[in-house]
Amino acid sequence: MSTPKGMTCRNFTLACRDQILLYHNAEHIIMQLRHQVPTEENILNPSFKVAVELSPIEAIALASELLTIAAPRILAISTKTVAVELNTARRADALEAP
């Protein structure tokens, strides 16, 4: 797929292989969602591509909502990671103690 003339594209490929593409220039902000499923993998699950144009206020509101939703989850993941790392370090210290 090519980027529309005069626009910049930022492509986010998600873990599930779907894509979110953000196209923008001085006048427009467009968000496109793509879900592609090969027919041989699942004939009943349709592929699709849909785009919406966002005003700057809508783009900021969407970004704000995503940050509000994601931040506590990132904090929880980071807390679990630190706890695992601390626990692993304690076990390593215990193994090294005479």
DOKOLMI-868520 format. One record per atom (N, C-alpha, C, O, CB): residue number from 1; residue in one letter; atom name; z, x, y. Coordinates in steps of 0.1 Angstrom, whole numbers. Glycine has a CB too. Layout:
+-----+---+----+-------+-------+-------+
!   k ! r !  a !     z !     x !     y !
+-----+---+----+-------+-------+-------+
! NUM ! a ! CA !     Z !     X !     Y !
...
+-----+---+----+-------+-------+-------+
This chain:
+-----+---+----+-------+-------+-------+
!   k ! r !  a !     z !     x !     y !
+-----+---+----+-------+-------+-------+
!   1 ! m !  N !     0 !     8 !   -12 !
!   1 ! m ! CA !     0 !     0 !     0 !
!   1 ! m !  C !     0 !     9 !    12 !
!   1 ! m !  O !     7 !    19 !    13 !
!   1 ! m ! CB !    12 !   -10 !     0 !
!   2 ! s !  N !    -7 !     5 !    22 !
!   2 ! s ! CA !    -8 !    13 !    34 !
!   2 ! s !  C !     1 !     7 !    45 !
!   2 ! s !  O !     3 !    -5 !    45 !
!   2 ! s ! CB !   -22 !    15 !    39 !
!   3 ! t !  N !     5 !    15 !    54 !
!   3 ! t ! CA !    13 !    11 !    66 !
!   3 ! t !  C !     4 !     5 !    76 !
!   3 ! t !  O !    -7 !    11 !    79 !
!   3 ! t ! CB !    22 !    23 !    72 !
!   4 ! p !  N !     7 !    -6 !    82 !
!   4 ! p ! CA !    -1 !   -12 !    93 !
!   4 ! p !  C !    -3 !    -2 !   104 !
!   4 ! p !  O !     6 !     6 !   107 !
!   4 ! p ! CB !     5 !   -25 !    98 !
!   5 ! k !  N !   -15 !    -2 !   110 !
!   5 ! k ! CA !   -18 !     7 !   121 !
!   5 ! k !  C !    -8 !     6 !   132 !
!   5 ! k !  O !    -5 !    -5 !   137 !
!   5 ! k ! CB !   -32 !     5 !   126 !
!   6 ! g !  N !    -3 !    18 !   137 !
!   6 ! g ! CA !     6 !    18 !   148 !
!   6 ! g !  C !    21 !    16 !   144 !
!   6 ! g !  O !    29 !    15 !   153 !
!   6 ! g ! CB !     2 !     9 !   158 !
!   7 ! m !  N !    24 !    14 !   131 !
!   7 ! m ! CA !    38 !    11 !   127 !
!   7 ! m !  C !    43 !    23 !   119 !
!   7 ! m !  O !    35 !    30 !   112 !
!   7 ! m ! CB !    38 !    -2 !   119 !
!   8 ! t !  N !    56 !    24 !   119 !
!   8 ! t ! CA !    63 !    34 !   111 !
!   8 ! t !  C !    69 !    26 !    99 !
!   8 ! t !  O !    74 !    15 !   101 !
!   8 ! t ! CB !    74 !    42 !   119 !
!   9 ! c !  N !    69 !    32 !    87 !
!   9 ! c ! CA !    75 !    25 !    76 !
!   9 ! c !  C !    86 !    34 !    70 !
!   9 ! c !  O !    86 !    46 !    69 !
!   9 ! c ! CB !    64 !    23 !    65 !
!  10 ! r !  N !    97 !    27 !    67 !
!  10 ! r ! CA !   108 !    33 !    59 !
!  10 ! r !  C !   110 !    25 !    46 !
!  10 ! r !  O !   112 !    13 !    47 !
!  10 ! r ! CB !   122 !    33 !    68 !
!  11 ! n !  N !   109 !    32 !    35 !
!  11 ! n ! CA !   109 !    26 !    22 !
!  11 ! n !  C !   122 !    29 !    15 !
!  11 ! n !  O !   126 !    40 !    14 !
!  11 ! n ! CB !    97 !    31 !    14 !
!  12 ! f !  N !   128 !    18 !    10 !
!  12 ! f ! CA !   141 !    20 !     3 !
!  12 ! f !  C !   138 !    14 !   -12 !
!  12 ! f !  O !   135 !     2 !   -13 !
!  12 ! f ! CB !   153 !    12 !     9 !
!  13 ! t !  N !   138 !    23 !   -21 !
!  13 ! t ! CA !   136 !    19 !   -35 !
!  13 ! t !  C !   150 !    17 !   -41 !
!  13 ! t !  O !   159 !    26 !   -41 !
!  13 ! t ! CB !   128 !    29 !   -44 !
!  14 ! l !  N !   153 !     5 !   -46 !
!  14 ! l ! CA !   166 !     2 !   -51 !
!  14 ! l !  C !   168 !     6 !   -66 !
!  14 ! l !  O !   158 !     9 !   -72 !
!  14 ! l ! CB !   169 !   -13 !   -50 !
!  15 ! a !  N !   180 !     6 !   -70 !
!  15 ! a ! CA !   183 !    10 !   -84 !
!  15 ! a !  C !   175 !     2 !   -94 !
!  15 ! a !  O !   172 !     7 !  -105 !
!  15 ! a ! CB !   198 !    10 !   -87 !
!  16 ! c !  N !   173 !   -11 !   -91 !
!  16 ! c ! CA !   166 !   -20 !  -100 !
!  16 ! c !  C !   151 !   -19 !   -99 !
!  16 ! c !  O !   143 !   -26 !  -105 !
!  16 ! c ! CB !   170 !   -34 !   -97 !
!  17 ! r !  N !   146 !    -9 !   -91 !
!  17 ! r ! CA !   132 !    -6 !   -89 !
!  17 ! r !  C !   125 !   -15 !   -79 !
!  17 ! r !  O !   114 !   -14 !   -75 !
!  17 ! r ! CB !   124 !    -7 !  -102 !
!  18 ! d !  N !   132 !   -25 !   -73 !
!  18 ! d ! CA !   127 !   -33 !   -63 !
!  18 ! d !  C !   127 !   -25 !   -50 !
!  18 ! d !  O !   133 !   -14 !   -50 !
!  18 ! d ! CB !   136 !   -46 !   -60 !
!  19 ! q !  N !   119 !   -29 !   -40 !
!  19 ! q ! CA !   118 !   -22 !   -28 !
!  19 ! q !  C !   121 !   -30 !   -15 !
!  19 ! q !  O !   118 !   -42 !   -15 !
!  19 ! q ! CB !   104 !   -16 !   -27 !
!  20 ! i !  N !   127 !   -24 !    -5 !
!  20 ! i ! CA !   128 !   -30 !     8 !
!  20 ! i !  C !   120 !   -20 !    17 !
!  20 ! i !  O !   124 !    -8 !    18 !
!  20 ! i ! CB !   143 !   -32 !    12 !
!  21 ! l !  N !   111 !   -25 !    24 !
!  21 ! l ! CA !   103 !   -17 !    34 !
!  21 ! l !  C !   106 !   -22 !    48 !
!  21 ! l !  O !   105 !   -34 !    50 !
!  21 ! l ! CB !    88 !   -18 !    30 !
!  22 ! l !  N !   108 !   -13 !    57 !
!  22 ! l ! CA !   110 !   -17 !    71 !
!  22 ! l !  C !    99 !   -11 !    79 !
!  22 ! l !  O !    97 !     1 !    79 !
!  22 ! l ! CB !   124 !   -12 !    76 !
!  23 ! y !  N !    91 !   -20 !    85 !
!  23 ! y ! CA !    80 !   -15 !    94 !
!  23 ! y !  C !    84 !   -18 !   108 !
!  23 ! y !  O !    91 !   -28 !   111 !
!  23 ! y ! CB !    67 !   -23 !    90 !
!  24 ! h !  N !    81 !    -9 !   117 !
!  24 ! h ! CA !    85 !   -11 !   131 !
!  24 ! h !  C !    76 !    -3 !   140 !
!  24 ! h !  O !    70 !     7 !   137 !
!  24 ! h ! CB !    99 !    -7 !   133 !
!  25 ! n !  N !    75 !    -9 !   152 !
!  25 ! n ! CA !    69 !    -2 !   164 !
!  25 ! n !  C !    76 !    -7 !   176 !
!  25 ! n !  O !    87 !   -13 !   175 !
!  25 ! n ! CB !    53 !    -5 !   165 !
!  26 ! a !  N !    71 !    -5 !   188 !
!  26 ! a ! CA !    78 !    -9 !   200 !
!  26 ! a !  C !    80 !   -24 !   201 !
!  26 ! a !  O !    89 !   -28 !   208 !
!  26 ! a ! CB !    71 !    -3 !   212 !
!  27 ! e !  N !    71 !   -32 !   195 !
!  27 ! e ! CA !    72 !   -46 !   197 !
!  27 ! e !  C !    77 !   -54 !   185 !
!  27 ! e !  O !    82 !   -65 !   186 !
!  27 ! e ! CB !    58 !   -51 !   200 !
!  28 ! h !  N !    77 !   -48 !   173 !
!  28 ! h ! CA !    80 !   -56 !   161 !
!  28 ! h !  C !    89 !   -48 !   151 !
!  28 ! h !  O !    89 !   -36 !   151 !
!  28 ! h ! CB !    67 !   -59 !   153 !
!  29 ! i !  N !    97 !   -56 !   144 !
!  29 ! i ! CA !   106 !   -51 !   133 !
!  29 ! i !  C !   103 !   -61 !   122 !
!  29 ! i !  O !   105 !   -73 !   123 !
!  29 ! i ! CB !   121 !   -51 !   137 !
!  30 ! i !  N !    97 !   -55 !   111 !
!  30 ! i ! CA !    93 !   -64 !    99 !
!  30 ! i !  C !   100 !   -58 !    87 !
!  30 ! i !  O !   100 !   -46 !    84 !
!  30 ! i ! CB !    78 !   -64 !    97 !
!  31 ! m !  N !   107 !   -67 !    80 !
!  31 ! m ! CA !   113 !   -63 !    67 !
!  31 ! m !  C !   106 !   -70 !    56 !
!  31 ! m !  O !   104 !   -82 !    56 !
!  31 ! m ! CB !   128 !   -68 !    67 !
!  32 ! q !  N !   101 !   -62 !    46 !
!  32 ! q ! CA !    94 !   -67 !    35 !
!  32 ! q !  C !   102 !   -64 !    22 !
!  32 ! q !  O !   107 !   -53 !    20 !
!  32 ! q ! CB !    80 !   -60 !    34 !
!  33 ! l !  N !   103 !   -74 !    13 !
!  33 ! l ! CA !   109 !   -73 !     0 !
!  33 ! l !  C !    98 !   -73 !   -10 !
!  33 ! l !  O !    89 !   -82 !   -10 !
!  33 ! l ! CB !   120 !   -84 !    -2 !
!  34 ! r !  N !    99 !   -64 !   -20 !
!  34 ! r ! CA !    90 !   -64 !   -31 !
!  34 ! r !  C !    97 !   -63 !   -44 !
!  34 ! r !  O !   106 !   -56 !   -46 !
!  34 ! r ! CB !    80 !   -52 !   -30 !
!  35 ! h !  N !    92 !   -72 !   -53 !
!  35 ! h ! CA !    98 !   -72 !   -67 !
!  35 ! h !  C !    85 !   -72 !   -76 !
!  35 ! h !  O !    78 !   -82 !   -76 !
!  35 ! h ! CB !   107 !   -85 !   -69 !
!  36 ! q !  N !    84 !   -62 !   -84 !
!  36 ! q ! CA !    72 !   -61 !   -92 !
!  36 ! q !  C !    77 !   -60 !  -107 !
!  36 ! q !  O !    85 !   -51 !  -110 !
!  36 ! q ! CB !    64 !   -48 !   -89 !
!  37 ! v !  N !    71 !   -68 !  -115 !
!  37 ! v ! CA !    74 !   -69 !  -129 !
!  37 ! v !  C !    61 !   -68 !  -137 !
!  37 ! v !  O !    53 !   -77 !  -136 !
!  37 ! v ! CB !    83 !   -81 !  -133 !
!  38 ! p !  N !    59 !   -58 !  -144 !
!  38 ! p ! CA !    47 !   -57 !  -153 !
!  38 ! p !  C !    47 !   -69 !  -162 !
!  38 ! p !  O !    57 !   -72 !  -169 !
!  38 ! p ! CB !    46 !   -44 !  -160 !
!  39 ! t !  N !    35 !   -75 !  -164 !
!  39 ! t ! CA !    34 !   -87 !  -173 !
!  39 ! t !  C !    38 !   -83 !  -187 !
!  39 ! t !  O !    44 !   -92 !  -194 !
!  39 ! t ! CB !    19 !   -92 !  -173 !
!  40 ! e !  N !    35 !   -71 !  -191 !
!  40 ! e ! CA !    39 !   -68 !  -205 !
!  40 ! e !  C !    54 !   -66 !  -207 !
!  40 ! e !  O !    58 !   -67 !  -218 !
!  40 ! e ! CB !    32 !   -55 !  -209 !
!  41 ! e !  N !    61 !   -65 !  -196 !
!  41 ! e ! CA !    76 !   -64 !  -197 !
!  41 ! e !  C !    82 !   -78 !  -198 !
!  41 ! e !  O !    91 !   -81 !  -205 !
!  41 ! e ! CB !    82 !   -56 !  -186 !
!  42 ! n !  N !    77 !   -87 !  -189 !
!  42 ! n ! CA !    83 !  -101 !  -189 !
!  42 ! n !  C !    73 !  -110 !  -182 !
!  42 ! n !  O !    71 !  -110 !  -170 !
!  42 ! n ! CB !    96 !  -101 !  -181 !
!  43 ! i !  N !    66 !  -118 !  -190 !
!  43 ! i ! CA !    55 !  -126 !  -184 !
!  43 ! i !  C !    61 !  -138 !  -176 !
!  43 ! i !  O !    54 !  -143 !  -167 !
!  43 ! i ! CB !    47 !  -132 !  -196 !
!  44 ! l !  N !    74 !  -141 !  -178 !
!  44 ! l ! CA !    80 !  -153 !  -171 !
!  44 ! l !  C !    86 !  -149 !  -158 !
!  44 ! l !  O !    89 !  -157 !  -150 !
!  44 ! l ! CB !    90 !  -159 !  -180 !
!  45 ! n !  N !    88 !  -136 !  -156 !
!  45 ! n ! CA !    95 !  -131 !  -144 !
!  45 ! n !  C !    84 !  -127 !  -134 !
!  45 ! n !  O !    77 !  -117 !  -135 !
!  45 ! n ! CB !   104 !  -119 !  -146 !
!  46 ! p !  N !    82 !  -135 !  -123 !
!  46 ! p ! CA !    71 !  -132 !  -114 !
!  46 ! p !  C !    73 !  -121 !  -105 !
!  46 ! p !  O !    85 !  -118 !  -100 !
!  46 ! p ! CB !    67 !  -145 !  -106 !
!  47 ! s !  N !    63 !  -114 !  -101 !
!  47 ! s ! CA !    63 !  -104 !   -91 !
!  47 ! s !  C !    61 !  -111 !   -77 !
!  47 ! s !  O !    55 !  -122 !   -77 !
!  47 ! s ! CB !    52 !   -93 !   -93 !
!  48 ! f !  N !    67 !  -105 !   -67 !
!  48 ! f ! CA !    64 !  -112 !   -54 !
!  48 ! f !  C !    66 !  -101 !   -43 !
!  48 ! f !  O !    71 !   -91 !   -45 !
!  48 ! f ! CB !    74 !  -123 !   -51 !
!  49 ! k !  N !    60 !  -105 !   -31 !
!  49 ! k ! CA !    61 !   -97 !   -19 !
!  49 ! k !  C !    63 !  -107 !    -8 !
!  49 ! k !  O !    54 !  -115 !    -6 !
!  49 ! k ! CB !    49 !   -87 !   -17 !
!  50 ! v !  N !    73 !  -105 !     0 !
!  50 ! v ! CA !    75 !  -114 !    12 !
!  50 ! v !  C !    80 !  -106 !    24 !
!  50 ! v !  O !    87 !   -96 !    22 !
!  50 ! v ! CB !    86 !  -125 !     8 !
!  51 ! a !  N !    76 !  -110 !    35 !
!  51 ! a ! CA !    80 !  -102 !    47 !
!  51 ! a !  C !    85 !  -112 !    58 !
!  51 ! a !  O !    80 !  -123 !    59 !
!  51 ! a ! CB !    68 !   -94 !    53 !
!  52 ! v !  N !    95 !  -108 !    66 !
!  52 ! v ! CA !    99 !  -115 !    77 !
!  52 ! v !  C !   100 !  -106 !    89 !
!  52 ! v !  O !   103 !   -94 !    88 !
!  52 ! v ! CB !   114 !  -122 !    74 !
!  53 ! e !  N !    97 !  -112 !   101 !
!  53 ! e ! CA !    98 !  -104 !   113 !
!  53 ! e !  C !   112 !  -107 !   119 !
!  53 ! e !  O !   116 !  -119 !   120 !
!  53 ! e ! CB !    87 !  -108 !   123 !
!  54 ! l !  N !   119 !   -97 !   124 !
!  54 ! l ! CA !   132 !   -98 !   129 !
!  54 ! l !  C !   132 !   -94 !   144 !
!  54 ! l !  O !   125 !   -85 !   148 !
!  54 ! l ! CB !   142 !   -89 !   121 !
!  55 ! s !  N !   140 !  -102 !   151 !
!  55 ! s ! CA !   142 !   -98 !   165 !
!  55 ! s !  C !   152 !   -86 !   165 !
!  55 ! s !  O !   159 !   -84 !   155 !
!  55 ! s ! CB !   147 !  -110 !   174 !
!  56 ! p !  N !   153 !   -78 !   176 !
!  56 ! p ! CA !   163 !   -68 !   176 !
!  56 ! p !  C !   177 !   -73 !   173 !
!  56 ! p !  O !   185 !   -66 !   167 !
!  56 ! p ! CB !   163 !   -60 !   189 !
!  57 ! i !  N !   181 !   -85 !   179 !
!  57 ! i ! CA !   194 !   -90 !   177 !
!  57 ! i !  C !   196 !   -94 !   162 !
!  57 ! i !  O !   207 !   -92 !   156 !
!  57 ! i ! CB !   196 !  -103 !   186 !
!  58 ! e !  N !   186 !  -100 !   156 !
!  58 ! e ! CA !   187 !  -103 !   141 !
!  58 ! e !  C !   188 !   -91 !   133 !
!  58 ! e !  O !   196 !   -91 !   123 !
!  58 ! e ! CB !   174 !  -111 !   137 !
!  59 ! a !  N !   181 !   -80 !   136 !
!  59 ! a ! CA !   182 !   -68 !   129 !
!  59 ! a !  C !   196 !   -62 !   130 !
!  59 ! a !  O !   201 !   -57 !   120 !
!  59 ! a ! CB !   171 !   -57 !   134 !
!  60 ! i !  N !   202 !   -62 !   142 !
!  60 ! i ! CA !   215 !   -57 !   143 !
!  60 ! i !  C !   225 !   -66 !   136 !
!  60 ! i !  O !   235 !   -60 !   130 !
!  60 ! i ! CB !   219 !   -56 !   158 !
!  61 ! a !  N !   224 !   -79 !   136 !
!  61 ! a ! CA !   233 !   -88 !   129 !
!  61 ! a !  C !   232 !   -85 !   114 !
!  61 ! a !  O !   242 !   -85 !   107 !
!  61 ! a ! CB !   229 !  -103 !   132 !
!  62 ! l !  N !   220 !   -84 !   109 !
!  62 ! l ! CA !   218 !   -81 !    95 !
!  62 ! l !  C !   225 !   -68 !    91 !
!  62 ! l !  O !   232 !   -67 !    81 !
!  62 ! l ! CB !   203 !   -81 !    91 !
!  63 ! a !  N !   222 !   -57 !    99 !
!  63 ! a ! CA !   228 !   -44 !    96 !
!  63 ! a !  C !   243 !   -45 !    97 !
!  63 ! a !  O !   250 !   -39 !    88 !
!  63 ! a ! CB !   223 !   -34 !   107 !
!  64 ! s !  N !   249 !   -52 !   106 !
!  64 ! s ! CA !   263 !   -54 !   108 !
!  64 ! s !  C !   269 !   -61 !    95 !
!  64 ! s !  O !   279 !   -57 !    90 !
!  64 ! s ! CB !   267 !   -62 !   120 !
!  65 ! e !  N !   262 !   -71 !    91 !
!  65 ! e ! CA !   267 !   -79 !    79 !
!  65 ! e !  C !   267 !   -70 !    67 !
!  65 ! e !  O !   276 !   -70 !    59 !
!  65 ! e ! CB !   259 !   -91 !    77 !
!  66 ! l !  N !   256 !   -62 !    65 !
!  66 ! l ! CA !   255 !   -53 !    53 !
!  66 ! l !  C !   266 !   -43 !    54 !
!  66 ! l !  O !   272 !   -40 !    43 !
!  66 ! l ! CB !   241 !   -47 !    53 !
!  67 ! l !  N !   269 !   -37 !    66 !
!  67 ! l ! CA !   280 !   -27 !    67 !
!  67 ! l !  C !   294 !   -34 !    64 !
!  67 ! l !  O !   302 !   -28 !    57 !
!  67 ! l ! CB !   280 !   -21 !    81 !
!  68 ! t !  N !   296 !   -46 !    69 !
!  68 ! t ! CA !   308 !   -53 !    66 !
!  68 ! t !  C !   310 !   -55 !    51 !
!  68 ! t !  O !   322 !   -54 !    46 !
!  68 ! t ! CB !   309 !   -66 !    74 !
!  69 ! i !  N !   300 !   -59 !    44 !
!  69 ! i ! CA !   301 !   -61 !    30 !
!  69 ! i !  C !   302 !   -48 !    22 !
!  69 ! i !  O !   310 !   -48 !    13 !
!  69 ! i ! CB !   288 !   -69 !    25 !
!  70 ! a !  N !   295 !   -38 !    26 !
!  70 ! a ! CA !   294 !   -26 !    18 !
!  70 ! a !  C !   306 !   -17 !    20 !
!  70 ! a !  O !   311 !   -10 !    11 !
!  70 ! a ! CB !   282 !   -18 !    21 !
!  71 ! a !  N !   312 !   -16 !    32 !
!  71 ! a ! CA !   322 !    -7 !    36 !
!  71 ! a !  C !   334 !    -7 !    26 !
!  71 ! a !  O !   339 !     3 !    21 !
!  71 ! a ! CB !   327 !    -9 !    50 !
!  72 ! p !  N !   340 !   -19 !    24 !
!  72 ! p ! CA !   351 !   -20 !    15 !
!  72 ! p !  C !   348 !   -15 !     0 !
!  72 ! p !  O !   356 !    -9 !    -7 !
!  72 ! p ! CB !   357 !   -34 !    14 !
!  73 ! r !  N !   336 !   -18 !    -4 !
!  73 ! r ! CA !   332 !   -14 !   -17 !
!  73 ! r !  C !   330 !     2 !   -18 !
!  73 ! r !  O !   334 !     8 !   -28 !
!  73 ! r ! CB !   318 !   -20 !   -21 !
!  74 ! i !  N !   325 !     8 !    -7 !
!  74 ! i ! CA !   324 !    22 !    -7 !
!  74 ! i !  C !   338 !    28 !    -7 !
!  74 ! i !  O !   340 !    38 !   -14 !
!  74 ! i ! CB !   316 !    27 !     5 !
!  75 ! l !  N !   347 !    23 !     1 !
!  75 ! l ! CA !   361 !    27 !     1 !
!  75 ! l !  C !   367 !    27 !   -12 !
!  75 ! l !  O !   374 !    36 !   -17 !
!  75 ! l ! CB !   369 !    19 !    12 !
!  76 ! a !  N !   365 !    15 !   -19 !
!  76 ! a ! CA !   371 !    14 !   -33 !
!  76 ! a !  C !   365 !    24 !   -43 !
!  76 ! a !  O !   372 !    30 !   -51 !
!  76 ! a ! CB !   368 !     0 !   -38 !
!  77 ! i !  N !   352 !    26 !   -42 !
!  77 ! i ! CA !   346 !    36 !   -51 !
!  77 ! i !  C !   351 !    50 !   -48 !
!  77 ! i !  O !   354 !    58 !   -57 !
!  77 ! i ! CB !   330 !    36 !   -49 !
!  78 ! s !  N !   352 !    53 !   -35 !
!  78 ! s ! CA !   357 !    67 !   -31 !
!  78 ! s !  C !   371 !    69 !   -35 !
!  78 ! s !  O !   375 !    80 !   -39 !
!  78 ! s ! CB !   355 !    68 !   -16 !
!  79 ! t !  N !   380 !    58 !   -34 !
!  79 ! t ! CA !   394 !    59 !   -38 !
!  79 ! t !  C !   395 !    61 !   -53 !
!  79 ! t !  O !   403 !    70 !   -57 !
!  79 ! t ! CB !   401 !    46 !   -34 !
!  80 ! k !  N !   386 !    54 !   -61 !
!  80 ! k ! CA !   386 !    56 !   -75 !
!  80 ! k !  C !   382 !    70 !   -79 !
!  80 ! k !  O !   388 !    77 !   -88 !
!  80 ! k ! CB !   377 !    46 !   -82 !
!  81 ! t !  N !   372 !    76 !   -72 !
!  81 ! t ! CA !   367 !    89 !   -74 !
!  81 ! t !  C !   378 !    99 !   -71 !
!  81 ! t !  O !   380 !   109 !   -79 !
!  81 ! t ! CB !   354 !    92 !   -66 !
!  82 ! v !  N !   385 !    98 !   -60 !
!  82 ! v ! CA !   395 !   107 !   -57 !
!  82 ! v !  C !   406 !   107 !   -67 !
!  82 ! v !  O !   412 !   117 !   -71 !
!  82 ! v ! CB !   401 !   104 !   -43 !
!  83 ! a !  N !   410 !    95 !   -72 !
!  83 ! a ! CA !   420 !    93 !   -82 !
!  83 ! a !  C !   416 !   100 !   -95 !
!  83 ! a !  O !   425 !   107 !  -101 !
!  83 ! a ! CB !   423 !    78 !   -84 !
!  84 ! v !  N !   404 !    98 !   -99 !
!  84 ! v ! CA !   399 !   105 !  -111 !
!  84 ! v !  C !   400 !   120 !  -109 !
!  84 ! v !  O !   404 !   127 !  -118 !
!  84 ! v ! CB !   385 !   100 !  -115 !
!  85 ! e !  N !   395 !   125 !   -98 !
!  85 ! e ! CA !   395 !   139 !   -95 !
!  85 ! e !  C !   409 !   145 !   -95 !
!  85 ! e !  O !   412 !   155 !  -101 !
!  85 ! e ! CB !   388 !   142 !   -82 !
!  86 ! l !  N !   419 !   138 !   -89 !
!  86 ! l ! CA !   432 !   142 !   -89 !
!  86 ! l !  C !   438 !   142 !  -103 !
!  86 ! l !  O !   445 !   151 !  -106 !
!  86 ! l ! CB !   441 !   133 !   -79 !
!  87 ! n !  N !   435 !   132 !  -110 !
!  87 ! n ! CA !   440 !   131 !  -124 !
!  87 ! n !  C !   435 !   142 !  -133 !
!  87 ! n !  O !   442 !   148 !  -141 !
!  87 ! n ! CB !   437 !   117 !  -130 !
!  88 ! t !  N !   422 !   145 !  -131 !
!  88 ! t ! CA !   416 !   156 !  -138 !
!  88 ! t !  C !   422 !   169 !  -134 !
!  88 ! t !  O !   424 !   178 !  -143 !
!  88 ! t ! CB !   400 !   156 !  -136 !
!  89 ! a !  N !   424 !   171 !  -122 !
!  89 ! a ! CA !   431 !   184 !  -117 !
!  89 ! a !  C !   445 !   185 !  -123 !
!  89 ! a !  O !   449 !   196 !  -126 !
!  89 ! a ! CB !   431 !   184 !  -102 !
!  90 ! r !  N !   452 !   174 !  -123 !
!  90 ! r ! CA !   466 !   175 !  -129 !
!  90 ! r !  C !   465 !   179 !  -144 !
!  90 ! r !  O !   474 !   187 !  -148 !
!  90 ! r ! CB !   473 !   161 !  -127 !
!  91 ! r !  N !   456 !   173 !  -151 !
!  91 ! r ! CA !   454 !   176 !  -165 !
!  91 ! r !  C !   451 !   191 !  -167 !
!  91 ! r !  O !   456 !   198 !  -176 !
!  91 ! r ! CB !   444 !   167 !  -172 !
!  92 ! a !  N !   442 !   196 !  -158 !
!  92 ! a ! CA !   438 !   210 !  -159 !
!  92 ! a !  C !   449 !   219 !  -156 !
!  92 ! a !  O !   451 !   230 !  -162 !
!  92 ! a ! CB !   426 !   213 !  -149 !
!  93 ! d !  N !   458 !   215 !  -146 !
!  93 ! d ! CA !   469 !   223 !  -142 !
!  93 ! d !  C !   479 !   223 !  -154 !
!  93 ! d !  O !   485 !   234 !  -157 !
!  93 ! d ! CB !   476 !   218 !  -130 !
!  94 ! a !  N !   481 !   212 !  -161 !
!  94 ! a ! CA !   490 !   211 !  -172 !
!  94 ! a !  C !   485 !   220 !  -183 !
!  94 ! a !  O !   494 !   226 !  -190 !
!  94 ! a ! CB !   492 !   196 !  -176 !
!  95 ! l !  N !   473 !   220 !  -186 !
!  95 ! l ! CA !   467 !   228 !  -196 !
!  95 ! l !  C !   469 !   243 !  -194 !
!  95 ! l !  O !   471 !   251 !  -203 !
!  95 ! l ! CB !   452 !   225 !  -199 !
!  96 ! e !  N !   468 !   247 !  -181 !
!  96 ! e ! CA !   469 !   261 !  -177 !
!  96 ! e !  C !   484 !   266 !  -176 !
!  96 ! e !  O !   486 !   278 !  -176 !
!  96 ! e ! CB !   462 !   263 !  -164 !
!  97 ! a !  N !   493 !   257 !  -175 !
!  97 ! a ! CA !   507 !   261 !  -173 !
!  97 ! a !  C !   512 !   267 !  -186 !
!  97 ! a !  O !   509 !   263 !  -197 !
!  97 ! a ! CB !   516 !   248 !  -170 !
!  98 ! p !  N !   520 !   278 !  -184 !
!  98 ! p ! CA !   525 !   286 !  -196 !
!  98 ! p !  C !   536 !   278 !  -204 !
!  98 ! p !  O !   541 !   283 !  -214 !
!  98 ! p ! CB !   531 !   299 !  -192 !
+-----+---+----+-------+-------+-------+
